[in-house]
Amino acid sequence: MTSEQLLQEAKSYEAKLIETRHYLHTHPETGFDLSETKAFVKKELIAMGYEPIECGKAGLIALAGGKKPGKVFLVRADMDALPMKEEADVDFASENEKMHACGHDMHTTMLLGAAKLLKEHENEIEGTVKLMFQPAEEIFEGSHDMIENGLLKNPDVDAAMMIHVMAGVPIPTGTIIVSDGGVSAPAADYFTIQIQGKGCHGSMPNNGIDPITAAAHIITGLQEIHARELSIFDEAVLTIGTIHAGNAANVIPDTAELSGTIRTYDEEVRAFLKQRITEIATGIASSFRATAQVTFGSGCPTLKNDNDLSDCSLQYVRELLGSSKAFSVGQLNAMSGGGKTSKSTGSEDFAYVSQEVPSIMFAYAAGQPDQGYCYPQHHPKVKFNEEVLANGSAVYAYTAMRWLEDHK
């Protein structure tokens, strides 16, 4: 099988891929509650001749190859959507109050296309390709749940890759951007601060303890971490995204609640921020006679890209798509006039896999603003160019097969 033959074969599936994507886009589900999505993916895999394995709360695994001895290469697609109402101008819009605004329907479709390619060429696979269909990426829990339930075992995974589509970017549609070695996506942590005061009439604040005043000072105090406690070399973001307190203008409430997120590229900085958020919140609350409790919820670590896997993956994608459609992040940055490798500021649940086995993340340009794809991921009007589906399927399959061939 040549790269040209694989591309042509993937292109012949295009109508089916678009049909699949439209179904997934019209029926989005969130988190681990993917009963319809999982059933659809499972049915498609069985029809291709696979015996899909359920993994964790809502994940699926399928194995291609295994007829020849060799290593195991994992390819990942996430299946979940976001809890937001769609406003995109498409004739296959979501039928519920959820939306595939991050392109996970594209990922799932492309991996199903890759599954078909791999099944057709199963006798040529020098080892095993493990297909990972993952839930709950948007809440940073699905990958970890699958790992805890044996994702990387039986057979043991030797390397892994993922693709994430991008829309609203001024990069030619169909361009693959291979991450450089090192961290490409930050760790993410969500937190909640519950402030307990003492409610009273707004005209008699001396009879109560105002949690809103404490909350206001906590917000200001937290911003001082970045201004005065982090080095110029420490890359971090701390955001307060919600404030909830009170129901009436003339009443001081009992409680106030803040919630936010932190993003960091270094695990030591991550631990320091979490420590200081707790210390500052509890200390400031105490100074205003209130109490504060800080709770950290779901999160994920940094996404690490393997140096060797980055180099060989770029070679494979160029073999498949040509040098004009495949770049490393560093190369793309240098071409645009920069010299420094940029990192994504969006976190990625695949990070859990990257902490366990050599991994690589591909970004895939799927919509230019001058072609009408003006909105980015997570926007209610975002659209993705379906012209990329066939080549994306080929990228999944070809990268896996070439890596296994080179690492016999």
C-alpha positions in Angstrom: 0.0 0.0 0.0 1.4 3.4 -1.0 0.4 6.7 0.6 -1.3 7.7 -2.7 -3.4 4.6 -2.6 -4.4 5.1 1.0 -5.4 8.7 0.3 -7.5 7.6 -2.7 -9.1 4.9 -0.7 -10.0 7.4 2.1 -11.4 9.8 -0.5 -13.7 7.1 -1.8 -15.3 7.0 1.7 -16.0 10.7 1.7 -19.8 10.5 1.3 -20.0 8.0 4.2 -17.8 10.2 6.4 -20.0 13.2 5.8 -23.1 11.2 6.6 -21.5 9.9 9.8 -20.4 13.4 10.8 -23.9 14.8 10.2 -25.5 12.1 12.4 -23.0 12.7 15.3 -23.4 16.5 15.0 -27.1 16.3 15.1 -27.2 14.1 18.2 -24.5 15.5 20.5 -24.1 14.2 24.1 -21.9 15.4 26.9 -19.6 14.0 29.6 -20.0 10.3 30.2 -23.6 10.3 29.2 -22.9 9.1 25.6 -25.4 6.2 25.3 -26.5 7.1 21.8 -23.1 8.1 20.5 -21.4 5.0 21.9 -24.0 2.7 20.5 -23.6 4.3 17.1 -19.8 4.0 17.1 -20.0 0.4 18.4 -22.5 -0.5 15.6 -20.2 1.0 13.0 -17.2 -0.8 14.3 -19.0 -4.2 14.4 -20.2 -3.6 10.8 -16.5 -3.3 9.8 -15.6 -6.6 11.4 -14.3 -5.3 14.7 -15.1 -6.7 18.2 -15.2 -3.4 20.2 -14.4 -3.6 23.9 -16.1 -1.3 26.4 -13.7 0.5 28.6 -14.6 2.5 31.7 -17.8 4.5 32.0 -18.4 5.2 28.3 -15.3 4.4 26.3 -14.7 2.0 23.5 -11.5 0.2 22.3 -11.0 -1.7 19.0 -7.9 -3.5 17.8 -6.7 -3.5 14.2 -3.9 -5.8 13.1 -2.3 -8.2 15.5 -1.7 -10.7 12.7 2.0 -9.9 12.6 4.2 -9.5 15.7 5.1 -6.0 16.6 4.4 -3.0 18.9 1.1 -1.3 19.7 0.2 2.2 18.5 -2.8 4.0 20.0 -4.9 6.5 18.1 -7.5 8.6 20.0 -10.7 10.4 19.1 -13.0 12.1 21.7 -16.8 11.7 21.4 -18.4 14.2 23.8 -19.9 17.6 23.0 -20.5 20.8 25.0 -23.6 21.9 27.0 -24.4 24.9 24.8 -27.1 25.7 22.2 -26.0 25.7 18.6 -26.2 28.9 16.5 -24.2 27.7 13.5 -25.7 28.2 10.1 -25.7 24.5 9.0 -28.6 22.3 7.8 -27.6 19.5 10.2 -27.7 21.5 13.4 -28.0 19.9 16.8 -31.5 18.8 17.8 -31.0 19.4 21.5 -29.4 22.0 23.8 -25.9 20.6 23.3 -23.4 21.2 20.5 -20.2 19.7 19.0 -18.6 23.1 19.2 -15.1 21.6 19.7 -15.1 19.3 16.7 -15.2 16.0 18.5 -17.8 14.8 16.0 -15.0 15.4 13.3 -12.5 13.4 15.4 -14.9 10.5 15.9 -15.8 10.4 12.2 -12.1 10.5 11.1 -11.2 7.7 13.4 -14.1 5.6 12.1 -12.8 6.3 8.7 -9.3 5.2 9.8 -10.8 2.1 11.3 -12.2 1.1 7.9 -8.8 1.8 6.2 -7.0 -0.3 8.9 -9.4 -3.2 8.6 -9.0 -3.2 4.8 -5.2 -3.3 5.2 -5.1 -5.4 8.4 -2.7 -8.0 7.0 -0.1 -5.3 6.3 0.0 -3.9 9.9 3.3 -4.7 11.5 1.9 -5.0 15.0 -1.4 -3.6 16.4 -3.3 -0.4 16.2 -5.5 0.3 19.2 -8.4 2.6 18.5 -9.5 4.7 21.5 -13.0 6.3 21.4 -13.1 8.5 24.5 -15.9 10.2 26.5 -15.7 13.2 28.8 -12.8 15.1 27.3 -14.4 18.4 27.9 -14.5 17.8 31.7 -11.0 16.3 31.7 -12.1 12.9 33.1 -12.6 10.5 30.2 -9.0 9.6 29.4 -8.1 9.0 33.0 -11.1 6.8 33.5 -10.2 4.7 30.5 -6.6 4.4 31.7 -7.8 3.3 35.1 -9.9 0.6 33.3 -7.1 -0.9 31.3 -6.8 1.3 28.2 -3.0 1.0 28.0 -2.9 -2.7 28.8 -3.8 -6.0 27.0 -2.0 -5.3 24.7 0.4 -2.8 26.2 0.6 0.5 24.3 4.0 1.6 23.1 3.1 5.0 21.6 0.0 7.2 21.0 -1.3 10.1 18.9 -4.3 12.3 18.7 -5.7 14.9 16.2 -7.6 18.0 17.1 -9.3 20.1 14.4 -9.1 23.9 14.4 -11.5 26.4 12.9 -11.4 30.1 12.4 -7.6 30.1 11.9 -5.7 31.7 9.0 -4.0 28.4 8.0 -4.8 26.6 4.7 -7.5 24.0 5.2 -6.1 20.5 5.4 -2.8 21.5 7.0 -1.5 19.3 9.7 0.6 20.9 12.5 2.8 18.4 14.4 3.7 19.4 18.0 7.3 19.9 18.8 8.8 17.7 21.5 7.9 19.0 25.0 4.8 20.4 26.6 2.3 21.7 24.1 -0.8 22.1 26.3 -1.1 23.3 29.9 -2.3 21.5 33.0 -5.8 22.6 34.0 -7.5 22.8 37.4 -10.9 24.0 38.3 -11.6 25.3 41.8 -14.5 26.6 43.9 -14.3 28.9 46.9 -17.2 28.8 49.3 -17.3 31.8 51.6 -19.4 31.6 54.8 -20.5 34.8 56.4 -23.6 35.8 58.4 -26.6 37.2 56.7 -28.4 40.3 57.9 -30.5 43.3 56.8 -28.5 45.6 54.4 -29.2 48.6 56.6 -27.4 47.0 59.6 -24.2 45.5 58.3 -22.7 45.6 61.8 -25.1 42.7 62.7 -23.7 40.4 60.1 -20.5 39.2 58.3 -20.5 40.2 54.6 -19.3 37.3 52.4 -19.4 39.6 49.3 -16.9 42.0 50.7 -14.6 39.0 51.5 -15.1 37.6 48.0 -14.1 40.9 46.4 -10.9 41.1 48.4 -10.1 37.4 47.7 -10.4 38.1 43.9 -8.0 41.0 44.2 -5.7 39.0 46.4 -5.5 36.1 44.0 -4.4 38.3 41.1 -1.4 39.4 43.2 0.0 35.8 42.9 0.8 36.4 39.3 1.9 40.0 39.9 4.2 39.4 42.9 4.8 35.7 43.5 5.6 34.2 40.1 8.8 34.6 38.2 8.9 36.2 34.7 9.6 32.7 33.5 6.6 31.0 35.1 3.8 30.7 32.6 0.4 30.6 34.3 -3.1 31.9 34.1 -5.6 32.3 37.0 -9.2 33.2 36.1 -12.2 33.7 38.2 -15.1 32.9 36.0 -18.2 33.0 38.3 -19.5 34.9 41.3 -22.7 34.0 43.0 -24.1 35.7 46.1 -27.4 37.0 47.3 -30.9 37.5 45.9 -31.9 40.9 47.1 -30.4 44.4 47.0 -31.1 45.1 50.7 -29.9 41.9 52.2 -26.4 40.8 53.1 -26.4 37.0 52.3 -25.0 34.2 54.3 -22.7 32.9 51.6 -20.9 33.7 48.4 -19.3 31.4 45.9 -16.4 32.0 43.4 -15.2 29.5 40.8 -12.3 29.6 38.5 -9.5 27.8 36.7 -5.8 27.8 36.5 -3.6 26.8 33.6 0.1 26.0 34.0 2.9 24.4 32.0 5.0 23.3 35.0 3.8 20.9 37.7 5.7 22.7 40.4 4.0 26.0 39.5 0.7 24.2 39.4 1.2 22.9 43.0 2.3 26.3 44.2 -0.7 28.0 42.7 -3.1 25.6 44.3 -1.4 26.1 47.7 -1.5 29.8 47.5 -5.2 30.0 46.3 -6.1 28.1 49.4 -3.9 30.2 51.7 -5.1 33.5 50.3 -8.8 32.6 50.3 -8.8 31.3 53.8 -6.6 34.1 55.1 -8.5 36.9 53.6 -11.9 35.5 54.6 -10.6 35.1 58.2 -9.5 38.8 58.2 -13.1 39.8 57.4 -14.5 37.4 60.1 -15.7 35.0 57.5 -14.5 31.5 56.6 -13.6 30.1 53.2 -13.3 26.5 51.9 -11.4 25.9 48.6 -12.3 22.8 46.6 -10.4 21.6 43.5 -12.4 19.6 41.0 -11.6 17.9 37.7 -8.4 18.8 35.9 -5.6 17.3 33.9 -1.8 17.4 33.7 0.4 18.9 31.0 0.4 17.3 27.6 3.9 16.1 26.8 5.1 15.4 23.3 7.8 12.9 22.6 10.8 14.2 20.7 11.4 11.2 18.5 7.7 10.7 17.8 7.4 14.3 16.8 10.2 14.0 14.3 9.0 10.7 12.7 5.3 11.8 12.7 6.2 14.9 10.7 8.0 12.7 8.2 5.0 10.3 7.9 2.5 13.1 7.4 4.7 14.7 4.7 4.9 11.4 2.9 1.1 11.3 2.9 0.0 14.9 2.3 3.2 16.5 0.9 5.5 19.1 2.4 3.1 22.0 1.8 0.5 20.4 4.1 2.6 19.4 7.1 4.7 21.5 9.4 6.0 21.4 12.9 4.8 24.1 15.3 8.3 25.6 15.3 8.5 25.6 11.5 5.1 27.3 11.2 6.0 29.9 13.8 9.3 30.7 12.0 7.5 31.1 8.7 5.1 33.6 10.3 8.0 35.7 11.5 8.3 34.3 15.0 11.2 32.3 16.4 9.7 30.9 19.5 7.7 27.7 19.6 4.2 28.5 20.7 2.1 26.4 23.0 -1.7 25.9 23.1 -3.4 27.6 26.0 -6.3 25.1 25.9 -5.8 22.1 28.0 -6.4 18.5 26.7 -7.5 15.4 28.5 -5.1 13.3 26.2 -2.5 14.6 28.6 -3.1 11.6 30.9 -2.1 9.3 28.1 1.0 11.4 27.4 2.1 11.0 31.0 2.2 7.2 30.6 3.5 6.5 27.0 5.3 8.5 24.3 2.7 10.6 22.7 2.1 13.2 20.0 -0.6 15.8 19.3 -1.5 17.0 15.8 -3.5 20.1 15.1 -5.5 20.0 11.9 -6.7 23.2 10.1 -10.4 22.8 9.3 -11.7 26.2 8.4 -10.2 29.5 7.3 -12.0 32.8 8.1 -11.8 34.0 4.5 -13.7 30.9 3.5 -16.6 31.6 5.9 -15.3 29.7 8.9 -14.9 32.7 11.1 -15.6 31.4 14.6 -13.2 29.4 16.8 -13.9 26.2 18.8 -16.4 26.5 21.7 -18.3 29.3 19.9 -22.0 28.6 19.3 -21.5 29.6 15.6 -18.4 27.6 14.9 -18.3 25.5 11.7 -15.8 23.0 10.4 -14.9 22.3 6.8 -15.8 18.7 6.1 -13.3 18.6 3.2 -10.7 17.5 5.7 -12.4 14.3 6.9 -11.0 11.9 4.3 -7.4 13.1 4.7 -7.8 13.1 8.4 -8.8 9.4 8.4 -5.8 8.7 6.3 -3.5 10.6 8.6 -4.7 8.5 11.6 -4.2 5.2 9.7 -1.0 6.0 7.9 0.8 7.5 10.9 0.0 4.4 13.0 1.0 1.9 10.3 4.3 3.7 9.4 5.3 4.0 13.0 4.8 0.3 13.5 6.7 -0.5 10.4 9.7 1.6 11.5 9.6 0.3 15.1 9.5 -3.5 14.5 
